[in-house]
Amino acid sequence: MVQVRIVGMGNVVSELNSIQITHWKSGLFFVEKEIKRGILPQKTDTNSWAYSDSILETTFSKMKFTSKADITFFILDAPIEENYLTRILSENRIVVTYYNVKQVLQKENIPLENYLLSCIYTYVLLFLARKNETLTLADEEDIFHDYFEGCLFDMCGNKSEVIYKCVQPIICEQCRAYLISKGVTKDDVNIAVKEQKKLKRILYYRIVHWLKIHPYLAFFISCFIAFLLNIFANYFTRLF
């Protein structure tokens, strides 16, 4: 089992359901029961108002933890180098930003926790593919793909595409084959696929979303329900 630590850098972590994340049941990893907190530098160090890998490395390396984790995820809501969604730093430190992502998820009524959990699955699988060694940027480059397929390893150059990684994402055949070729067992890949089916909208918004994509069927169902209600109303009126 891969041990995962989560560190919130800024306010975005307070908007997450920490209990859902720290108590997430997985056959691949477990999350430390306490989400740690940290503070970002007051000033960015790039012309694009983003935090560079260098300044984040310096900031994170100063943080001390009592327990040892295989992967540490640093969660923030600010732009990072090259406007990426995630960045791999040294010693299996992974930066995950909600910048320009939080609004997309909220607009689509997708729980913010789904995004973080999908990122955890992504890098846990890469960690297993590296045979529990240190991750590098090359590991991302070898598997992430530019074409969009609703896959866990979509690059998501257009950040609006991230919603498909947060609602029951797949692992495409190409990525599945790559992971297995690197030593990840078929069982572990299947576990990831199965567990990610739990990444859903809450029930109410699943119903709303279904109605949006099936408007005509929804119309006929509503008409049928109205017809049934009318029949029952007439029946009880006559009865009493």
Backbone as CSV, one residue per row, in Angstrom:
resi,resn,N_x,N_y,N_z,CA_x,CA_y,CA_z,C_x,C_y,C_z
1,MET,0.845,-1.203,0.000,0.000,0.000,0.000,0.880,1.253,0.000
2,VAL,0.523,2.202,-0.838,1.265,3.449,-0.935,0.728,4.421,0.111
3,GLN,1.647,4.999,0.900,1.233,5.958,1.930,1.266,7.364,1.344
4,VAL,0.125,8.057,1.458,-0.043,9.381,0.865,-0.216,10.425,1.964
5,ARG,0.509,11.522,1.828,0.347,12.669,2.724,-0.229,13.831,1.918
6,ILE,-1.111,14.609,2.537,-1.683,15.776,1.878,-1.373,17.015,2.709
7,VAL,-0.890,18.040,2.025,-0.556,19.306,2.679,-1.313,20.424,1.968
8,GLY,-2.121,21.150,2.712,-2.860,22.274,2.141,-2.056,23.552,2.227
9,MET,-1.856,24.197,1.085,-1.111,25.453,1.033,-2.095,26.564,0.656
10,GLY,-2.666,27.234,1.652,-3.650,28.260,1.364,-5.038,27.829,1.784
11,ASN,-6.038,28.553,1.281,-7.407,28.375,1.760,-8.185,27.278,1.055
12,VAL,-7.734,26.830,-0.110,-8.543,25.906,-0.883,-8.809,24.611,-0.122
13,VAL,-7.872,24.190,0.704,-8.046,22.931,1.418,-9.211,23.008,2.397
14,SER,-9.537,24.210,2.875,-10.657,24.364,3.804,-11.994,24.146,3.115
15,GLU,-12.013,24.200,1.789,-13.238,23.966,1.027,-13.440,22.492,0.698
16,LEU,-12.469,21.669,1.032,-12.562,20.246,0.740,-13.165,19.500,1.923
17,ASN,-13.843,18.409,1.613,-14.337,17.515,2.650,-13.174,16.614,3.066
18,SER,-12.469,17.042,4.097,-11.248,16.341,4.490,-11.535,14.915,4.947
19,ILE,-12.691,14.699,5.557,-13.025,13.354,6.028,-13.178,12.392,4.851
20,GLN,-13.820,12.870,3.779,-13.976,12.012,2.600,-12.621,11.607,2.029
21,ILE,-11.677,12.538,2.020,-10.364,12.270,1.439,-9.532,11.360,2.342
22,THR,-9.458,11.705,3.632,-8.597,10.946,4.545,-9.169,9.564,4.867
23,HIS,-10.476,9.372,4.652,-11.089,8.074,4.926,-11.439,7.315,3.634
24,TRP,-10.881,7.780,2.524,-11.137,7.112,1.252,-10.560,5.694,1.292
25,LYS,-11.385,4.725,0.940,-10.959,3.331,0.993,-10.433,2.896,-0.369
26,SER,-9.198,2.442,-0.385,-8.558,2.027,-1.632,-7.692,0.804,-1.376
27,GLY,-7.586,-0.016,-2.405,-6.698,-1.171,-2.342,-5.296,-0.844,-2.794
28,LEU,-5.068,0.424,-3.178,-3.759,0.841,-3.683,-3.014,1.766,-2.732
29,PHE,-3.731,2.590,-1.992,-3.093,3.598,-1.155,-3.946,3.893,0.071
30,PHE,-3.328,4.543,1.038,-4.090,5.104,2.147,-3.553,6.496,2.436
31,VAL,-4.462,7.363,2.871,-4.130,8.761,3.116,-3.980,8.977,4.617
32,GLU,-2.929,9.700,5.005,-2.745,10.031,6.418,-3.990,10.743,6.944
33,LYS,-4.346,10.474,8.179,-5.616,10.938,8.743,-5.677,12.430,8.992
34,GLU,-4.550,13.087,8.961,-4.534,14.534,9.176,-3.968,15.241,7.951
35,ILE,-4.726,16.211,7.451,-4.225,17.036,6.353,-3.393,18.158,6.956
36,LYS,-2.127,18.185,6.599,-1.205,19.192,7.143,-1.476,20.543,6.468
37,ARG,-0.948,21.599,7.086,-1.112,22.956,6.554,0.238,23.625,6.361
38,GLY,0.306,24.463,5.335,1.514,25.227,5.077,1.159,26.583,4.502
39,ILE,2.150,27.438,4.320,1.933,28.797,3.810,2.798,29.018,2.582
40,LEU,2.186,29.530,1.526,2.927,29.854,0.308,3.684,31.163,0.471
41,PRO,4.764,31.345,-0.287,5.444,32.646,-0.287,4.481,33.750,-0.703
42,GLN,4.655,34.934,-0.146,3.742,36.035,-0.448,3.848,36.485,-1.900
43,LYS,5.011,36.321,-2.507,5.214,36.780,-3.871,5.594,35.621,-4.788
44,THR,5.055,35.668,-6.006,5.451,34.692,-7.007,6.773,35.128,-7.626
45,ASP,7.362,34.260,-8.425,8.692,34.565,-8.963,8.758,34.409,-10.477
46,THR,7.607,34.508,-11.163,7.609,34.436,-12.628,6.834,35.616,-13.191
47,ASN,7.040,35.892,-14.472,6.337,36.996,-15.124,4.849,36.731,-15.293
48,SER,4.456,35.459,-15.182,3.042,35.094,-15.359,2.308,34.988,-14.033
49,TRP,2.902,35.523,-12.967,2.287,35.498,-11.636,2.124,34.076,-11.108
50,ALA,2.917,33.172,-11.607,2.850,31.772,-11.172,4.029,31.454,-10.263
51,TYR,3.856,30.405,-9.473,4.955,29.915,-8.644,5.795,28.941,-9.455
52,SER,7.080,29.171,-9.505,7.970,28.278,-10.244,8.246,27.025,-9.424
53,ASP,8.735,26.002,-10.101,9.139,24.785,-9.392,10.206,25.111,-8.350
54,SER,11.090,26.024,-8.696,12.222,26.350,-7.827,11.759,26.914,-6.486
55,ILE,10.850,27.887,-6.526,10.418,28.509,-5.272,9.573,27.546,-4.444
56,LEU,8.825,26.681,-5.113,8.029,25.685,-4.385,8.937,24.632,-3.753
57,GLU,9.981,24.229,-4.484,10.954,23.285,-3.933,11.552,23.852,-2.644
58,THR,11.956,25.099,-2.691,12.572,25.739,-1.531,11.595,25.795,-0.360
59,THR,10.351,26.143,-0.662,9.331,26.260,0.384,9.020,24.904,1.009
60,PHE,8.818,23.907,0.165,8.409,22.594,0.679,9.548,21.886,1.418
61,SER,10.771,22.100,0.963,11.908,21.409,1.585,12.129,21.868,3.024
62,LYS,11.596,23.032,3.382,11.743,23.548,4.740,10.711,22.957,5.698
63,MET,9.712,22.289,5.150,8.658,21.730,5.991,9.086,20.369,6.525
64,LYS,8.870,20.164,7.813,9.268,18.917,8.465,8.027,18.144,8.915
65,PHE,8.071,16.831,8.738,6.948,15.980,9.117,7.456,14.857,10.015
66,THR,6.603,14.441,10.935,7.012,13.405,11.881,6.919,12.002,11.281
67,SER,6.016,11.826,10.318,5.848,10.510,9.689,6.443,10.534,8.290
68,LYS,6.682,9.349,7.756,7.240,9.223,6.423,6.151,8.772,5.439
69,ALA,6.044,9.475,4.320,5.059,9.131,3.296,5.785,8.806,1.993
70,ASP,5.153,7.960,1.179,5.731,7.648,-0.131,5.559,8.805,-1.106
71,ILE,4.385,9.445,-1.054,4.089,10.586,-1.928,3.438,11.674,-1.083
72,THR,3.865,12.908,-1.277,3.251,14.045,-0.598,2.623,14.965,-1.633
73,PHE,1.338,15.239,-1.470,0.612,16.134,-2.370,0.439,17.487,-1.697
74,PHE,0.918,18.535,-2.381,0.765,19.901,-1.898,-0.362,20.558,-2.700
75,ILE,-1.417,20.967,-1.993,-2.626,21.470,-2.645,-2.669,22.985,-2.538
76,LEU,-2.819,23.668,-3.664,-2.919,25.117,-3.652,-3.920,25.606,-4.679
77,ASP,-4.212,26.892,-4.609,-5.166,27.513,-5.535,-4.508,28.720,-6.175
78,ALA,-3.382,28.470,-6.812,-2.601,29.522,-7.458,-1.948,28.927,-8.693
79,PRO,-1.653,29.752,-9.691,-0.997,29.224,-10.894,0.395,28.710,-10.594
80,ILE,0.768,27.635,-11.272,2.103,27.074,-11.109,2.816,27.092,-12.464
81,GLU,4.047,26.679,-12.480,4.897,26.801,-13.667,4.229,26.213,-14.910
82,GLU,4.280,26.998,-16.016,3.716,26.626,-17.318,2.198,26.450,-17.267
83,ASN,1.582,26.961,-16.201,0.128,26.884,-16.035,-0.365,25.437,-16.046
84,TYR,0.454,24.542,-15.551,0.078,23.125,-15.477,-0.933,22.909,-14.357
85,LEU,-1.591,21.753,-14.420,-2.491,21.339,-13.340,-1.701,20.740,-12.181
86,THR,-0.657,20.007,-12.520,0.177,19.354,-11.507,1.644,19.467,-11.921
87,ARG,2.518,19.359,-10.938,3.957,19.342,-11.211,4.613,18.324,-10.291
88,ILE,5.557,17.580,-10.825,6.364,16.674,-10.010,7.629,17.400,-9.566
89,LEU,7.854,17.434,-8.252,9.073,18.004,-7.711,9.934,16.878,-7.144
90,SER,10.963,17.224,-6.445,11.879,16.217,-5.911,11.236,15.444,-4.764
91,GLU,11.807,14.280,-4.463,11.404,13.450,-3.328,9.910,13.139,-3.331
92,ASN,9.383,12.895,-4.517,7.977,12.515,-4.677,7.011,13.533,-4.076
93,ARG,7.376,14.796,-4.246,6.445,15.875,-3.896,5.661,16.245,-5.157
94,ILE,4.349,16.220,-5.037,3.486,16.526,-6.183,2.689,17.781,-5.877
95,VAL,2.757,18.756,-6.776,1.971,19.979,-6.629,0.672,19.806,-7.399
96,VAL,-0.441,20.071,-6.736,-1.764,20.004,-7.379,-2.432,21.353,-7.173
97,THR,-2.778,22.026,-8.267,-3.416,23.331,-8.131,-4.883,23.284,-8.563
98,TYR,-5.689,24.037,-7.832,-7.104,24.209,-8.173,-7.325,25.496,-8.957
99,TYR,-6.233,26.169,-9.328,-6.359,27.421,-10.067,-7.024,27.168,-11.427
100,ASN,-8.098,27.883,-11.709,-8.899,27.715,-12.934,-9.578,26.349,-13.012
101,VAL,-9.459,25.560,-11.982,-10.099,24.242,-11.950,-11.319,24.263,-11.036
102,LYS,-11.182,24.923,-9.899,-12.271,24.959,-8.922,-13.557,25.493,-9.537
103,GLN,-13.438,26.572,-10.316,-14.634,27.175,-10.919,-15.267,26.239,-11.944
104,VAL,-14.434,25.528,-12.685,-14.948,24.577,-13.676,-15.723,23.461,-12.986
105,LEU,-15.176,22.932,-11.916,-15.829,21.854,-11.182,-17.135,22.330,-10.554
106,GLN,-17.117,23.516,-9.960,-18.319,24.035,-9.324,-19.422,24.297,-10.350
107,LYS,-19.046,24.788,-11.512,-20.023,25.041,-12.561,-20.699,23.747,-13.002
108,GLU,-19.948,22.643,-13.004,-20.478,21.348,-13.419,-20.994,20.519,-12.236
109,ASN,-21.039,21.136,-11.057,-21.547,20.468,-9.844,-20.792,19.175,-9.533
110,ILE,-19.472,19.256,-9.690,-18.602,18.113,-9.390,-17.891,18.389,-8.073
111,PRO,-17.926,17.457,-7.126,-17.245,17.678,-5.848,-15.764,17.996,-6.042
112,LEU,-15.269,18.977,-5.325,-13.865,19.358,-5.433,-12.939,18.210,-5.049
113,GLU,-13.418,17.343,-4.167,-12.602,16.222,-3.708,-12.274,15.252,-4.848
114,ASN,-13.165,15.157,-5.828,-12.949,14.225,-6.943,-11.661,14.531,-7.691
115,TYR,-11.374,15.817,-7.844,-10.164,16.219,-8.582,-8.908,15.760,-7.856
116,LEU,-8.866,15.995,-6.553,-7.702,15.578,-5.779,-7.552,14.059,-5.786
117,LEU,-8.645,13.351,-5.625,-8.585,11.886,-5.622,-8.121,11.348,-6.970
118,SER,-8.566,11.967,-8.069,-8.116,11.508,-9.391,-6.618,11.748,-9.557
119,CYS,-6.121,12.859,-8.999,-4.676,13.131,-9.042,-3.909,12.103,-8.212
120,ILE,-4.457,11.732,-7.073,-3.796,10.728,-6.233,-3.689,9.408,-6.989
121,TYR,-4.766,8.983,-7.631,-4.714,7.737,-8.409,-3.670,7.826,-9.514
122,THR,-3.610,8.983,-10.169,-2.647,9.165,-11.258,-1.225,8.906,-10.790
123,TYR,-0.836,9.556,-9.708,0.564,9.480,-9.290,0.875,8.236,-8.471
124,VAL,-0.119,7.653,-7.850,0.104,6.355,-7.209,0.416,5.303,-8.271
125,LEU,-0.318,5.324,-9.378,-0.042,4.376,-10.462,1.338,4.619,-11.072
126,LEU,1.709,5.884,-11.244,3.047,6.186,-11.765,4.123,5.747,-10.775
127,PHE,3.840,5.908,-9.491,4.778,5.477,-8.451,4.963,3.961,-8.496
128,LEU,3.887,3.233,-8.684,3.982,1.779,-8.806,4.739,1.393,-10.079
129,ALA,4.526,2.178,-11.144,5.234,1.904,-12.401,6.736,2.156,-12.255
130,ARG,7.093,3.052,-11.345,8.503,3.337,-11.068,9.075,2.367,-10.032
131,LYS,8.254,1.381,-9.674,8.681,0.379,-8.678,9.078,1.051,-7.361
132,ASN,8.205,1.985,-6.950,8.337,2.668,-5.662,9.582,3.539,-5.551
133,GLU,10.074,4.005,-6.691,11.230,4.896,-6.679,10.770,6.338,-6.896
134,THR,11.731,7.249,-6.979,11.409,8.670,-7.096,10.832,8.997,-8.468
135,LEU,9.736,9.731,-8.459,9.095,10.148,-9.709,9.852,11.320,-10.330
136,THR,9.784,11.388,-11.671,10.397,12.504,-12.402,9.410,13.025,-13.437
137,LEU,9.719,14.191,-13.992,8.871,14.751,-15.039,8.795,13.820,-16.243
138,ALA,9.844,13.065,-16.475,9.854,12.131,-17.607,8.767,11.076,-17.466
139,ASP,8.422,10.724,-16.241,7.368,9.733,-16.030,6.029,10.245,-16.554
140,GLU,5.775,11.534,-16.353,4.552,12.142,-16.892,4.597,12.159,-18.422
141,GLU,5.731,12.577,-18.957,5.856,12.726,-20.405,5.665,11.396,-21.129
142,ASP,6.029,10.313,-20.473,5.935,8.996,-21.118,4.501,8.502,-21.244
143,ILE,3.598,8.961,-20.391,2.253,8.391,-20.382,1.146,9.410,-20.659
144,PHE,1.321,10.656,-20.236,0.272,11.650,-20.477,0.130,11.898,-21.977
145,HIS,-1.107,12.015,-22.432,-1.327,12.237,-23.868,-2.164,13.489,-24.111
146,ASP,-1.860,14.165,-25.245,-2.533,15.419,-25.577,-3.969,15.194,-26.036
147,TYR,-4.212,14.080,-26.707,-5.572,13.846,-27.207,-6.495,13.522,-26.039
148,PHE,-7.723,13.990,-26.185,-8.687,13.877,-25.090,-9.485,12.588,-25.222
149,GLU,-9.550,11.818,-24.127,-10.259,10.545,-24.171,-11.032,10.257,-22.878
150,GLY,-11.066,11.222,-21.970,-11.699,10.975,-20.681,-10.875,10.045,-19.829
151,CYS,-9.583,9.971,-20.137,-8.660,9.062,-19.461,-8.005,9.778,-18.279
152,LEU,-7.632,9.005,-17.286,-6.948,9.536,-16.118,-5.667,10.268,-16.506
153,PHE,-5.084,9.887,-17.646,-3.804,10.457,-18.065,-3.953,11.427,-19.240
154,ASP,-5.148,12.001,-19.422,-5.316,13.103,-20.366,-4.512,14.306,-19.875
155,MET,-3.877,15.008,-20.807,-3.071,16.164,-20.432,-3.943,17.340,-19.982
156,CYS,-5.118,17.468,-20.581,-6.061,18.552,-20.257,-5.438,19.922,-20.500
157,GLY,-4.935,20.126,-21.724,-4.433,21.437,-22.101,-5.517,22.488,-21.977
158,ASN,-6.737,22.101,-22.308,-7.918,22.928,-22.051,-8.461,22.498,-20.689
159,LYS,-8.380,23.366,-19.710,-8.710,22.972,-18.342,-10.177,22.588,-18.154
160,SER,-11.024,22.976,-19.086,-12.426,22.574,-18.976,-12.581,21.061,-19.148
161,GLU,-11.564,20.414,-19.746,-11.622,18.970,-19.943,-11.389,18.191,-18.656
162,VAL,-10.966,18.896,-17.621,-10.640,18.208,-16.361,-11.865,17.542,-15.755
163,ILE,-13.061,18.004,-16.116,-14.279,17.425,-15.535,-14.386,15.940,-15.852
164,TYR,-13.834,15.516,-16.999,-13.951,14.114,-17.397,-12.969,13.222,-16.639
165,LYS,-11.990,13.847,-15.990,-11.069,13.083,-15.137,-11.619,12.980,-13.716
166,CYS,-12.700,13.693,-13.465,-13.231,13.785,-12.103,-14.556,13.058,-11.927
167,VAL,-15.104,12.540,-12.997,-16.353,11.769,-12.919,-16.121,10.441,-13.632
168,GLN,-15.881,9.418,-12.845,-15.670,8.063,-13.352,-14.714,8.019,-14.552
169,PRO,-13.483,8.498,-14.379,-12.517,8.465,-15.480,-12.140,7.032,-15.839
170,ILE,-11.682,6.865,-17.049,-11.220,5.553,-17.510,-9.693,5.528,-17.514
171,ILE,-9.141,4.382,-17.739,-7.723,4.255,-18.105,-7.731,3.630,-19.488
172,CYS,-7.348,4.415,-20.493,-7.450,3.954,-21.877,-6.525,2.756,-22.109
173,GLU,-6.767,2.052,-23.195,-6.007,0.829,-23.475,-4.516,1.103,-23.614
174,GLN,-4.171,2.237,-24.212,-2.752,2.571,-24.386,-2.077,2.783,-23.029
175,CYS,-2.740,3.510,-22.144,-2.160,3.772,-20.818,-2.155,2.505,-19.978
176,ARG,-3.186,1.700,-20.117,-3.235,0.426,-19.394,-2.048,-0.456,-19.809
177,ALA,-1.805,-0.523,-21.115,-0.693,-1.335,-21.618,0.645,-0.790,-21.135
178,TYR,0.778,0.540,-21.109,2.029,1.153,-20.647,2.288,0.812,-19.188
179,LEU,1.270,0.967,-18.353,1.436,0.693,-16.919,1.843,-0.759,-16.682
180,ILE,1.187,-1.665,-17.370,1.480,-3.087,-17.202,2.893,-3.397,-17.687
181,SER,3.306,-2.736,-18.784,4.661,-2.960,-19.306,5.731,-2.483,-18.322
182,LYS,5.345,-1.540,-17.447,6.283,-1.006,-16.461,6.227,-1.766,-15.134
183,GLY,5.423,-2.814,-15.095,5.418,-3.645,-13.900,4.218,-3.494,-12.987
184,VAL,3.296,-2.580,-13.313,2.067,-2.478,-12.527,1.214,-3.708,-12.854
185,THR,0.728,-4.391,-11.855,-0.030,-5.614,-12.099,-1.402,-5.291,-12.707
186,LYS,-1.931,-6.243,-13.449,-3.279,-6.067,-14.011,-4.297,-5.876,-12.898
187,ASP,-4.080,-6.560,-11.791,-5.003,-6.423,-10.656,-5.012,-4.988,-10.131
188,ASP,-3.835,-4.381,-10.024,-3.771,-3.015,-9.519,-4.427,-2.024,-10.490
189,VAL,-4.220,-2.243,-11.786,-4.872,-1.381,-12.779,-6.382,-1.542,-12.682
190,ASN,-6.844,-2.771,-12.552,-8.287,-3.020,-12.448,-8.869,-2.440,-11.168
191,ILE,-8.094,-2.481,-10.085,-8.540,-1.880,-8.827,-8.739,-0.378,-9.010
192,ALA,-7.780,0.267,-9.681,-7.884,1.709,-9.918,-9.121,2.032,-10.747
193,VAL,-9.342,1.263,-11.793,-10.512,1.495,-12.656,-11.800,1.325,-11.864
194,LYS,-11.869,0.264,-11.075,-13.071,-0.012,-10.293,-13.328,1.061,-9.246
195,GLU,-12.279,1.457,-8.537,-12.452,2.433,-7.459,-12.810,3.814,-7.989
196,GLN,-12.337,4.141,-9.190,-12.630,5.463,-9.730,-14.087,5.605,-10.170
197,LYS,-14.789,4.501,-10.255,-16.221,4.579,-10.548,-16.988,5.217,-9.398
198,LYS,-16.333,5.302,-8.234,-16.962,5.960,-7.086,-16.849,7.480,-7.174
199,LEU,-16.075,7.979,-8.132,-15.947,9.430,-8.310,-17.149,9.917,-9.111
200,LYS,-18.139,10.432,-8.409,-19.396,10.833,-9.041,-19.831,12.199,-8.532
201,ARG,-20.815,12.773,-9.218,-21.554,13.891,-8.647,-22.447,13.336,-7.539
202,ILE,-22.900,14.205,-6.640,-23.872,13.740,-5.662,-25.172,13.423,-6.401
203,LEU,-26.025,12.604,-5.787,-27.200,12.038,-6.467,-28.063,13.108,-7.118
204,TYR,-28.339,14.187,-6.420,-29.215,15.223,-6.968,-28.674,15.756,-8.288
205,TYR,-27.373,16.049,-8.332,-26.788,16.620,-9.540,-26.611,15.560,-10.627
206,ARG,-26.518,14.285,-10.243,-26.507,13.229,-11.266,-27.848,13.199,-11.986
207,ILE,-28.931,13.366,-11.224,-30.264,13.391,-11.837,-30.407,14.609,-12.740
208,VAL,-29.960,15.774,-12.249,-30.039,17.003,-13.045,-29.237,16.861,-14.331
209,HIS,-28.024,16.297,-14.215,-27.170,16.114,-15.394,-27.827,15.168,-16.392
210,TRP,-28.434,14.092,-15.896,-29.104,13.140,-16.789,-30.254,13.819,-17.519
211,LEU,-31.004,14.647,-16.829,-32.119,15.351,-17.458,-31.626,16.310,-18.540
212,LYS,-30.444,16.913,-18.309,-29.898,17.848,-19.298,-29.522,17.148,-20.597
213,ILE,-28.969,15.949,-20.489,-28.499,15.268,-21.701,-29.595,14.411,-22.335
214,HIS,-30.735,14.269,-21.658,-31.879,13.533,-22.223,-33.147,14.379,-22.100
215,PRO,-33.164,15.570,-22.717,-34.297,16.494,-22.511,-35.639,15.947,-23.006
216,TYR,-35.635,15.273,-24.163,-36.901,14.778,-24.702,-37.459,13.656,-23.843
217,LEU,-36.584,12.745,-23.429,-37.024,11.655,-22.575,-37.514,12.197,-21.237
218,ALA,-36.810,13.208,-20.724,-37.228,13.826,-19.470,-38.609,14.464,-19.612
219,PHE,-38.859,15.065,-20.784,-40.163,15.692,-21.027,-41.277,14.644,-21.014
220,PHE,-41.054,13.520,-21.695,-42.068,12.477,-21.735,-42.290,11.853,-20.361
221,ILE,-41.220,11.707,-19.594,-41.358,11.152,-18.244,-42.180,12.094,-17.371
222,SER,-41.884,13.398,-17.470,-42.630,14.376,-16.679,-44.104,14.395,-17.067
223,CYS,-44.365,14.258,-18.376,-45.760,14.213,-18.837,-46.460,12.957,-18.298
224,PHE,-45.743,11.840,-18.317,-46.323,10.579,-17.836,-46.615,10.659,-16.340
225,ILE,-45.681,11.248,-15.590,-45.892,11.399,-14.147,-47.077,12.312,-13.875
226,ALA,-47.173,13.405,-14.649,-48.306,14.318,-14.492,-49.628,13.600,-14.804
227,PHE,-49.609,12.760,-15.829,-50.805,11.992,-16.197,-51.210,11.056,-15.059
228,LEU,-50.233,10.357,-14.465,-50.519,9.447,-13.356,-51.053,10.202,-12.143
229,LEU,-50.452,11.340,-11.859,-50.918,12.134,-10.724,-52.351,12.599,-10.929
230,ASN,-52.664,12.930,-12.172,-54.034,13.363,-12.486,-55.025,12.224,-12.275
231,ILE,-54.626,11.020,-12.677,-55.490,9.846,-12.494,-55.721,9.583,-11.001
232,PHE,-54.640,9.595,-10.231,-54.772,9.361,-8.786,-55.618,10.445,-8.118
233,ALA,-55.432,11.684,-8.536,-56.204,12.791,-7.953,-57.689,12.603,-8.213
234,ASN,-58.046,12.228,-9.460,-59.450,11.987,-9.802,-60.022,10.805,-9.010
235,TYR,-59.179,9.780,-8.842,-59.628,8.584,-8.123,-59.957,8.894,-6.671
236,PHE,-59.044,9.611,-6.012,-59.260,9.929,-4.596,-60.370,10.960,-4.413
237,THR,-60.567,11.824,-5.425,-61.678,12.783,-5.349,-63.013,12.060,-5.350
238,ARG,-63.133,11.060,-6.218,-64.366,10.270,-6.281,-64.535,9.396,-5.036
239,LEU,-63.429,8.931,-4.500,-63.479,8.041,-3.351,-63.976,8.753,-2.099
240,PHE,-63.576,10.001,-1.966,-63.967,10.760,-0.768,-65.010,11.812,-1.081
